[in-house]
Amino acid sequence: AEAVEELVRRRILRHFGERLDFVHDRIREVVYQESGPERQRALHARVTGAIESVYTESLDDHVERLAHHAVRGGLHDTAVVALRRAGSKAFSNSAHGEALHDFTQALQLLVHIQRVEDRDREELALRLALGPTLQVARGHAAPGVEENYRRASELAARTGTAVQRFQSLWGL
Protein backbone atom coordinates (compact mmCIF):
# COMPACT_ATOMS: atom_id res chain seq x y z
CA ALA A 1 0.00 0.00 0.00
CA GLU A 2 2.84 2.39 0.82
CA ALA A 3 4.52 1.66 -2.52
CA VAL A 4 1.28 2.36 -4.38
CA GLU A 5 0.80 5.62 -2.46
CA GLU A 6 4.35 6.63 -3.37
CA LEU A 7 3.66 5.95 -7.06
CA VAL A 8 0.53 8.12 -6.86
CA ARG A 9 2.51 10.91 -5.15
CA ARG A 10 5.15 10.73 -7.90
CA ARG A 11 2.40 10.85 -10.52
CA ILE A 12 3.18 7.48 -12.05
CA LEU A 13 -0.22 6.09 -11.07
CA ARG A 14 -3.49 7.99 -10.88
CA HIS A 15 -7.03 7.28 -9.77
CA PHE A 16 -9.73 6.49 -12.32
CA GLY A 17 -12.85 6.21 -10.24
CA GLU A 18 -12.38 3.15 -8.07
CA ARG A 19 -9.25 1.89 -9.82
CA LEU A 20 -5.66 2.95 -10.39
CA ASP A 21 -3.89 3.13 -13.71
CA PHE A 22 -0.62 4.41 -15.10
CA VAL A 23 -0.58 8.04 -16.22
CA HIS A 24 0.76 7.02 -19.62
CA ASP A 25 0.44 3.87 -21.74
CA ARG A 26 4.20 3.78 -22.37
CA ILE A 27 4.90 3.53 -18.65
CA ARG A 28 2.46 0.63 -18.39
CA GLU A 29 4.10 -1.11 -21.36
CA VAL A 30 7.61 -0.75 -19.91
CA VAL A 31 6.57 -2.00 -16.48
CA TYR A 32 4.73 -4.91 -18.07
CA GLN A 33 7.65 -5.90 -20.30
CA GLU A 34 10.14 -5.61 -17.46
CA SER A 35 8.10 -7.92 -15.25
CA GLY A 36 8.84 -11.05 -17.34
CA PRO A 37 6.50 -13.80 -18.60
CA GLU A 38 6.03 -15.69 -15.32
CA ARG A 39 5.16 -12.56 -13.38
CA GLN A 40 2.86 -11.39 -16.19
CA ARG A 41 1.02 -14.71 -16.14
CA ALA A 42 0.68 -14.56 -12.36
CA LEU A 43 -0.62 -10.99 -12.47
CA HIS A 44 -3.21 -11.85 -15.11
CA ALA A 45 -4.31 -14.87 -13.07
CA ARG A 46 -4.75 -12.66 -10.00
CA VAL A 47 -6.72 -10.10 -11.98
CA THR A 48 -8.94 -12.91 -13.29
CA GLY A 49 -9.69 -13.98 -9.72
CA ALA A 50 -10.36 -10.39 -8.69
CA ILE A 51 -12.80 -9.84 -11.56
CA GLU A 52 -14.65 -13.04 -10.65
CA SER A 53 -14.84 -11.99 -6.99
CA VAL A 54 -15.74 -8.34 -7.39
CA TYR A 55 -18.23 -8.72 -10.24
CA THR A 56 -19.93 -11.97 -9.24
CA GLU A 57 -23.40 -10.47 -9.68
CA SER A 58 -22.64 -8.73 -12.99
CA LEU A 59 -19.96 -10.91 -14.57
CA ASP A 60 -21.52 -10.69 -18.05
CA ASP A 61 -20.81 -6.95 -18.02
CA HIS A 62 -17.10 -7.71 -17.57
CA VAL A 63 -16.74 -11.00 -19.44
CA GLU A 64 -14.46 -9.54 -22.12
CA ARG A 65 -11.91 -8.39 -19.54
CA LEU A 66 -12.28 -11.70 -17.72
CA ALA A 67 -11.51 -13.58 -20.94
CA HIS A 68 -8.54 -11.33 -21.72
CA HIS A 69 -6.90 -11.87 -18.33
CA ALA A 70 -7.79 -15.58 -18.11
CA VAL A 71 -6.13 -16.25 -21.48
CA ARG A 72 -2.98 -14.36 -20.50
CA GLY A 73 -3.02 -15.87 -17.03
CA GLY A 74 -2.99 -19.41 -18.41
CA LEU A 75 -6.36 -20.21 -16.80
CA HIS A 76 -7.58 -22.17 -19.79
CA ASP A 77 -10.84 -23.58 -18.37
CA THR A 78 -11.93 -20.12 -17.27
CA ALA A 79 -10.71 -18.58 -20.52
CA VAL A 80 -12.68 -20.97 -22.73
CA VAL A 81 -15.93 -20.35 -20.87
CA ALA A 82 -15.34 -16.58 -20.72
CA LEU A 83 -14.49 -16.43 -24.43
CA ARG A 84 -17.66 -18.36 -25.28
CA ARG A 85 -19.72 -15.95 -23.18
CA ALA A 86 -17.93 -12.93 -24.67
CA GLY A 87 -18.47 -14.30 -28.17
CA SER A 88 -22.18 -14.83 -27.52
CA LYS A 89 -22.45 -11.30 -26.15
CA ALA A 90 -20.63 -9.90 -29.18
CA PHE A 91 -22.87 -11.86 -31.54
CA SER A 92 -26.02 -10.56 -29.85
CA ASN A 93 -24.63 -7.02 -30.28
CA SER A 94 -24.00 -7.68 -34.01
CA ALA A 95 -20.22 -7.58 -33.50
CA HIS A 96 -19.79 -10.67 -35.66
CA GLY A 97 -16.06 -10.29 -36.31
CA GLU A 98 -15.39 -10.03 -32.59
CA ALA A 99 -17.64 -13.02 -31.89
CA LEU A 100 -15.82 -15.05 -34.54
CA HIS A 101 -12.48 -14.15 -32.96
CA ASP A 102 -13.66 -15.09 -29.45
CA PHE A 103 -15.14 -18.45 -30.51
CA THR A 104 -12.08 -19.33 -32.59
CA GLN A 105 -9.69 -18.48 -29.78
CA ALA A 106 -11.75 -20.56 -27.36
CA LEU A 107 -11.65 -23.54 -29.73
CA GLN A 108 -7.87 -23.24 -29.92
CA LEU A 109 -7.61 -23.30 -26.12
CA LEU A 110 -9.67 -26.49 -25.79
CA VAL A 111 -6.52 -28.61 -26.13
CA HIS A 112 -5.58 -27.50 -22.61
CA ILE A 113 -8.74 -28.89 -20.98
CA GLN A 114 -7.78 -32.23 -19.48
CA ARG A 115 -11.10 -34.02 -18.94
CA VAL A 116 -12.36 -35.33 -22.27
CA GLU A 117 -16.03 -35.03 -21.24
CA ASP A 118 -15.61 -31.38 -20.25
CA ARG A 119 -13.67 -30.63 -23.42
CA ASP A 120 -16.30 -32.29 -25.64
CA ARG A 121 -19.20 -30.50 -23.92
CA GLU A 122 -17.48 -27.15 -24.20
CA GLU A 123 -16.49 -27.75 -27.83
CA LEU A 124 -20.09 -28.63 -28.65
CA ALA A 125 -21.37 -25.43 -27.04
CA LEU A 126 -18.70 -23.42 -28.87
CA ARG A 127 -19.45 -24.98 -32.24
CA LEU A 128 -23.19 -24.41 -31.86
CA ALA A 129 -22.48 -20.76 -31.06
CA LEU A 130 -19.90 -20.48 -33.83
CA GLY A 131 -22.25 -21.83 -36.52
CA PRO A 132 -24.61 -18.84 -36.75
CA THR A 133 -21.64 -16.50 -36.41
CA LEU A 134 -19.93 -18.11 -39.41
CA GLN A 135 -23.17 -17.97 -41.39
CA VAL A 136 -23.72 -14.28 -40.70
CA ALA A 137 -20.08 -13.23 -41.06
CA ARG A 138 -19.16 -15.35 -44.09
CA GLY A 139 -22.41 -16.65 -45.59
CA HIS A 140 -24.42 -19.86 -45.27
CA ALA A 141 -22.41 -21.72 -47.90
CA ALA A 142 -18.99 -20.47 -46.77
CA PRO A 143 -16.17 -22.95 -46.26
CA GLY A 144 -16.06 -24.05 -42.65
CA VAL A 145 -19.78 -23.80 -41.92
CA GLU A 146 -20.56 -27.38 -42.91
CA GLU A 147 -17.37 -28.68 -41.28
CA ASN A 148 -18.25 -26.87 -38.06
CA TYR A 149 -21.77 -28.32 -37.94
CA ARG A 150 -20.53 -31.79 -38.90
CA ARG A 151 -18.16 -31.73 -35.92
CA ALA A 152 -20.99 -30.40 -33.71
CA SER A 153 -23.19 -33.25 -34.89
CA GLU A 154 -20.52 -35.82 -33.96
CA LEU A 155 -20.13 -34.28 -30.52
CA ALA A 156 -23.89 -33.97 -30.01
CA ALA A 157 -24.35 -37.67 -30.84
CA ARG A 158 -21.86 -38.55 -28.10
CA THR A 159 -22.49 -36.04 -25.34
CA GLY A 160 -25.23 -33.65 -26.40
CA THR A 161 -28.83 -33.17 -25.49
CA ALA A 162 -31.70 -33.71 -27.91
CA VAL A 163 -31.83 -29.94 -28.50
CA GLN A 164 -28.12 -29.82 -29.30
CA ARG A 165 -28.45 -32.76 -31.71
CA PHE A 166 -31.31 -30.94 -33.44
CA GLN A 167 -29.32 -27.67 -33.62
CA SER A 168 -26.34 -29.39 -35.20
CA LEU A 169 -28.51 -31.23 -37.74
CA TRP A 170 -30.44 -28.05 -38.53
CA GLY A 171 -27.14 -26.27 -39.15
CA LEU A 172 -26.08 -29.00 -41.57
LODREN-496034 format. One record per residue: residue in three letters; y, z, x of N, C-alpha, C in turn. Coordinates in steps of 0.2 Angstrom, whole numbers, always signed. Layout:
REM residues N
["ALA",[Y,Z,X],[Y,Z,X],[Y,Z,X]]
...
REM end
This chain:
REM residues 172
["ALA",[-6,+0,+4],[+0,+0,+0],[+6,+0,+4]]
["GLU",[+6,+4,+10],[+12,+4,+14],[+13,-3,+18]]
["ALA",[+8,-6,+19],[+8,-13,+23],[+11,-18,+18]]
["VAL",[+9,-17,+11],[+12,-22,+6],[+19,-20,+5]]
["GLU",[+21,-14,+5],[+28,-12,+4],[+32,-15,+10]]
["GLU",[+30,-14,+16],[+33,-17,+22],[+34,-24,+21]]
["LEU",[+29,-28,+19],[+30,-35,+18],[+35,-37,+13]]
["VAL",[+35,-33,+8],[+41,-34,+3],[+47,-33,+6]]
["ARG",[+48,-27,+9],[+55,-26,+13],[+57,-31,+17]]
["ARG",[+52,-34,+21],[+54,-39,+26],[+54,-46,+22]]
["ARG",[+54,-47,+16],[+54,-53,+12],[+49,-58,+14]]
["ILE",[+43,-56,+15],[+37,-60,+16],[+34,-61,+9]]
["LEU",[+33,-55,+6],[+30,-55,-1],[+36,-54,-6]]
["ARG",[+35,-56,-12],[+40,-54,-17],[+36,-54,-24]]
["HIS",[+39,-50,-29],[+36,-49,-35],[+37,-55,-40]]
["PHE",[+32,-57,-43],[+32,-62,-49],[+29,-58,-55]]
["GLY",[+34,-55,-59],[+31,-51,-64],[+27,-46,-62]]
["GLU",[+20,-46,-64],[+16,-40,-62],[+12,-42,-56]]
["ARG",[+13,-47,-52],[+9,-49,-46],[+14,-50,-40]]
["LEU",[+11,-50,-35],[+15,-52,-28],[+13,-59,-26]]
["ASP",[+17,-62,-23],[+16,-69,-19],[+20,-69,-13]]
["PHE",[+18,-74,-9],[+22,-76,-3],[+28,-79,-5]]
["VAL",[+34,-78,-1],[+40,-81,-3],[+40,-89,-2]]
["HIS",[+35,-91,+2],[+35,-98,+4],[+28,-100,+4]]
["ASP",[+26,-106,+2],[+19,-109,+2],[+17,-109,+9]]
["ARG",[+21,-111,+14],[+19,-112,+21],[+16,-105,+24]]
["ILE",[+20,-100,+22],[+18,-93,+25],[+11,-92,+22]]
["ARG",[+10,-93,+15],[+3,-92,+12],[-2,-96,+16]]
["GLU",[-1,-102,+17],[-6,-107,+21],[-7,-104,+27]]
["VAL",[-2,-102,+31],[-4,-100,+38],[-8,-93,+38]]
["VAL",[-6,-89,+33],[-10,-82,+33],[-17,-84,+31]]
["TYR",[-18,-89,+26],[-25,-90,+24],[-29,-93,+29]]
["GLN",[-26,-98,+33],[-29,-102,+38],[-31,-97,+44]]
["GLU",[-27,-92,+45],[-28,-87,+51],[-33,-82,+49]]
["SER",[-35,-81,+43],[-40,-76,+40],[-47,-78,+42]]
["GLY",[-48,-85,+43],[-55,-87,+44],[-60,-87,+38]]
["PRO",[-65,-91,+38],[-69,-93,+33],[-72,-87,+29]]
["GLU",[-75,-82,+33],[-78,-77,+30],[-74,-72,+26]]
["ARG",[-68,-71,+29],[-63,-67,+26],[-60,-71,+20]]
["GLN",[-59,-77,+20],[-57,-81,+14],[-62,-80,+9]]
["ARG",[-68,-81,+10],[-74,-81,+5],[-74,-74,+2]]
["ALA",[-73,-69,+6],[-73,-62,+3],[-67,-61,-1]]
["LEU",[-61,-63,+1],[-55,-62,-3],[-56,-66,-10]]
["HIS",[-58,-72,-10],[-59,-76,-16],[-64,-72,-21]]
["ALA",[-69,-69,-18],[-74,-65,-22],[-71,-59,-25]]
["ARG",[-67,-56,-21],[-63,-50,-24],[-58,-52,-29]]
["VAL",[-55,-58,-28],[-50,-60,-34],[-54,-62,-40]]
["THR",[-60,-65,-39],[-65,-66,-45],[-66,-60,-49]]
["GLY",[-68,-55,-45],[-70,-49,-48],[-64,-46,-52]]
["ALA",[-58,-46,-49],[-52,-43,-52],[-50,-47,-58]]
["ILE",[-51,-54,-58],[-49,-58,-64],[-54,-56,-70]]
["GLU",[-60,-55,-68],[-65,-53,-73],[-64,-46,-76]]
["SER",[-61,-42,-72],[-60,-35,-74],[-54,-35,-78]]
["VAL",[-48,-38,-76],[-42,-37,-79],[-41,-41,-85]]
["TYR",[-44,-47,-85],[-44,-51,-91],[-50,-52,-95]]
["THR",[-54,-46,-96],[-60,-46,-100],[-59,-49,-107]]
["GLU",[-54,-47,-110],[-52,-48,-117],[-50,-55,-118]]
["SER",[-47,-58,-113],[-44,-65,-113],[-46,-69,-107]]
["LEU",[-52,-69,-106],[-55,-73,-100],[-54,-80,-101]]
["ASP",[-54,-83,-107],[-53,-90,-108],[-46,-93,-106]]
["ASP",[-42,-88,-106],[-35,-90,-104],[-34,-91,-96]]
["HIS",[-39,-88,-93],[-39,-88,-85],[-45,-91,-82]]
["VAL",[-49,-95,-86],[-55,-97,-84],[-54,-102,-78]]
["GLU",[-49,-106,-78],[-48,-111,-72],[-47,-107,-66]]
["ARG",[-43,-102,-66],[-42,-98,-60],[-48,-94,-58]]
["LEU",[-52,-92,-63],[-59,-89,-61],[-63,-94,-58]]
["ALA",[-64,-100,-61],[-68,-105,-58],[-66,-106,-50]]
["HIS",[-59,-107,-49],[-57,-109,-43],[-59,-103,-38]]
["HIS",[-58,-97,-39],[-59,-92,-35],[-67,-91,-34]]
["ALA",[-71,-91,-39],[-78,-91,-39],[-81,-96,-34]]
["VAL",[-79,-102,-35],[-81,-107,-31],[-80,-106,-23]]
["ARG",[-74,-104,-22],[-72,-102,-15],[-75,-96,-12]]
["GLY",[-76,-92,-17],[-79,-85,-15],[-87,-85,-14]]
["GLY",[-90,-91,-16],[-97,-92,-15],[-101,-89,-20]]
["LEU",[-98,-87,-26],[-101,-84,-32],[-103,-90,-37]]
["HIS",[-109,-93,-35],[-111,-99,-38],[-113,-98,-45]]
["ASP",[-116,-93,-47],[-118,-92,-54],[-112,-91,-58]]
["THR",[-107,-87,-56],[-101,-86,-60],[-97,-93,-60]]
["ALA",[-97,-96,-54],[-93,-103,-54],[-95,-108,-58]]
["VAL",[-102,-109,-59],[-105,-114,-63],[-103,-112,-71]]
["VAL",[-104,-106,-73],[-102,-104,-80],[-94,-105,-81]]
["ALA",[-90,-103,-76],[-83,-104,-77],[-81,-111,-77]]
["LEU",[-84,-115,-73],[-82,-122,-72],[-84,-126,-79]]
["ARG",[-90,-124,-82],[-92,-126,-88],[-87,-124,-94]]
["ARG",[-85,-118,-94],[-80,-116,-99],[-73,-119,-98]]
["ALA",[-71,-120,-91],[-65,-123,-90],[-65,-131,-92]]
["GLY",[-71,-134,-90],[-71,-141,-92],[-71,-142,-100]]
["SER",[-74,-137,-104],[-74,-138,-111],[-67,-137,-113]]
["LYS",[-64,-132,-110],[-57,-131,-112],[-52,-137,-111]]
["ALA",[-53,-140,-105],[-49,-146,-103],[-51,-152,-108]]
["PHE",[-57,-152,-110],[-59,-158,-114],[-56,-157,-121]]
["SER",[-56,-151,-124],[-53,-149,-130],[-45,-150,-130]]
["ASN",[-42,-150,-124],[-35,-151,-123],[-34,-159,-121]]
["SER",[-39,-163,-122],[-38,-170,-120],[-37,-171,-113]]
["ALA",[-39,-167,-108],[-38,-168,-101],[-45,-170,-98]]
["HIS",[-47,-176,-100],[-53,-178,-99],[-55,-179,-92]]
["GLY",[-50,-181,-88],[-51,-182,-80],[-53,-175,-77]]
["GLU",[-49,-170,-79],[-50,-163,-77],[-57,-160,-79]]
["ALA",[-59,-162,-86],[-65,-159,-88],[-71,-163,-84]]
["LEU",[-70,-169,-83],[-75,-173,-79],[-76,-170,-72]]
["HIS",[-71,-168,-69],[-71,-165,-62],[-74,-158,-63]]
["ASP",[-73,-154,-68],[-75,-147,-68],[-83,-148,-70]]
["PHE",[-85,-152,-74],[-92,-153,-76],[-96,-155,-70]]
["THR",[-93,-160,-66],[-97,-163,-60],[-97,-158,-55]]
["GLN",[-92,-154,-54],[-92,-149,-48],[-98,-144,-50]]
["ALA",[-98,-142,-57],[-103,-137,-59],[-110,-139,-58]]
["LEU",[-111,-146,-59],[-118,-149,-58],[-120,-149,-51]]
["GLN",[-115,-150,-47],[-116,-150,-39],[-118,-143,-37]]
["LEU",[-115,-138,-40],[-116,-131,-38],[-123,-128,-41]]
["LEU",[-126,-131,-45],[-132,-129,-48],[-138,-128,-43]]
["VAL",[-138,-131,-38],[-143,-131,-33],[-143,-124,-30]]
["HIS",[-138,-120,-31],[-137,-113,-28],[-140,-108,-33]]
["ILE",[-142,-110,-39],[-144,-105,-44],[-152,-104,-42]]
["GLN",[-154,-98,-41],[-161,-97,-39],[-166,-98,-45]]
["ARG",[-165,-95,-50],[-170,-95,-55],[-170,-101,-59]]
["VAL",[-176,-105,-59],[-177,-111,-62],[-175,-112,-69]]
["GLU",[-177,-106,-73],[-175,-106,-80],[-168,-106,-81]]
["ASP",[-164,-102,-77],[-157,-101,-78],[-154,-108,-76]]
["ARG",[-156,-111,-71],[-153,-117,-68],[-154,-123,-74]]
["ASP",[-160,-123,-77],[-161,-128,-82],[-157,-127,-88]]
["ARG",[-157,-121,-90],[-153,-120,-96],[-145,-121,-95]]
["GLU",[-143,-120,-89],[-136,-121,-87],[-135,-129,-86]]
["GLU",[-139,-132,-83],[-139,-139,-82],[-139,-143,-89]]
["LEU",[-143,-140,-94],[-143,-143,-100],[-136,-142,-104]]
["ALA",[-134,-136,-104],[-127,-135,-107],[-122,-140,-104]]
["LEU",[-122,-140,-97],[-117,-144,-94],[-118,-152,-95]]
["ARG",[-124,-154,-96],[-125,-161,-97],[-123,-163,-104]]
["LEU",[-124,-158,-109],[-122,-159,-116],[-114,-159,-117]]
["ALA",[-111,-155,-112],[-104,-155,-112],[-101,-161,-109]]
["LEU",[-105,-163,-104],[-102,-169,-100],[-103,-176,-103]]
["GLY",[-108,-176,-108],[-109,-183,-111],[-103,-185,-115]]
["PRO",[-100,-181,-120],[-94,-184,-123],[-88,-185,-118]]
["THR",[-88,-181,-113],[-83,-182,-108],[-83,-189,-105]]
["LEU",[-89,-191,-103],[-91,-197,-100],[-89,-203,-105]]
["GLN",[-91,-202,-111],[-90,-207,-116],[-82,-208,-117]]
["VAL",[-79,-203,-117],[-71,-203,-119],[-68,-206,-112]]
["ALA",[-70,-204,-107],[-66,-205,-100],[-68,-212,-98]]
["ARG",[-74,-214,-99],[-77,-220,-96],[-79,-226,-101]]
["GLY",[-81,-223,-107],[-83,-228,-112],[-90,-226,-114]]
["HIS",[-93,-228,-120],[-99,-226,-122],[-105,-230,-118]]
["ALA",[-103,-236,-116],[-109,-239,-112],[-108,-239,-104]]
["ALA",[-104,-234,-102],[-102,-234,-95],[-109,-232,-91]]
["PRO",[-109,-234,-85],[-115,-231,-81],[-114,-224,-80]]
["GLY",[-120,-221,-81],[-120,-213,-80],[-121,-210,-87]]
["VAL",[-119,-213,-92],[-119,-210,-99],[-126,-209,-101]]
["GLU",[-130,-215,-101],[-137,-215,-103],[-141,-210,-98]]
["GLU",[-140,-211,-92],[-143,-206,-87],[-142,-199,-88]]
["ASN",[-136,-197,-90],[-134,-190,-91],[-138,-188,-97]]
["TYR",[-138,-192,-103],[-142,-190,-109],[-149,-190,-108]]
["ARG",[-152,-194,-104],[-159,-195,-103],[-161,-188,-99]]
["ARG",[-157,-186,-94],[-159,-180,-91],[-158,-174,-96]]
["ALA",[-153,-174,-100],[-152,-169,-105],[-158,-168,-110]]
["SER",[-160,-174,-112],[-166,-174,-116],[-172,-171,-113]]
["GLU",[-173,-173,-106],[-179,-170,-103],[-179,-162,-103]]
["LEU",[-173,-160,-101],[-171,-153,-101],[-172,-149,-108]]
["ALA",[-170,-153,-113],[-170,-150,-119],[-177,-150,-122]]
["ALA",[-181,-154,-120],[-188,-154,-122],[-192,-148,-119]]
["ARG",[-190,-146,-113],[-193,-141,-109],[-190,-134,-111]]
["THR",[-183,-133,-112],[-180,-127,-112],[-175,-126,-118]]
["GLY",[-174,-132,-121],[-168,-132,-126],[-170,-130,-133]]
["THR",[-165,-129,-137],[-166,-127,-144],[-167,-134,-148]]
["ALA",[-168,-134,-154],[-169,-140,-159],[-162,-143,-159]]
["VAL",[-156,-139,-159],[-150,-142,-159],[-148,-146,-153]]
["GLN",[-150,-143,-147],[-149,-147,-141],[-153,-153,-140]]
["ARG",[-160,-153,-142],[-164,-159,-142],[-161,-164,-146]]
["PHE",[-158,-162,-152],[-155,-167,-157],[-149,-170,-153]]
["GLN",[-144,-166,-150],[-138,-168,-147],[-140,-173,-141]]
["SER",[-145,-172,-137],[-147,-176,-132],[-150,-183,-134]]
["LEU",[-154,-182,-140],[-156,-189,-143],[-151,-193,-146]]
["TRP",[-146,-189,-149],[-140,-193,-152],[-136,-196,-147]]
["GLY",[-135,-193,-141],[-131,-196,-136],[-135,-202,-133]]
["LEU",[-141,-202,-133],[-145,-208,-130],[-144,-214,-135]]
REM end
